[in-house]
Amino acid sequence: MNMINKVKSLFADKKLKTAFKAIKTDMELIQENHESLKGSTNEWVIFLDQENRTLKTRVRALEKKLDAVQDEKEEAELAVMRQL
């Protein structure tokens, strides 16, 4: 019981009580900012992942077009050679 009385007497001190309230408020703000940052980071990850998928799709489409153009070029070259 003596220990409990010591703890109670510590909290009876207004400066200590005010300090604990300030620390609690700061910790709540830090937690809130941390959660906000996590949410923002998650949104960016989702956005960048979608952009990456879109760009990969566009690269594949461009590679297919390039292959088609190269095939056409080779066919044209073969047609010219056949005519000679």
Buried (B, 14 or more C-beta within 10 A) or exposed (E): EEEEEEEEEEEEEEEEEEEEEEEEEEEEEEEEEEEEEEEEEEEEEEEEEEEEEEEEEEEEEEEEEEEEEEEEEEEEEEEEEEEE
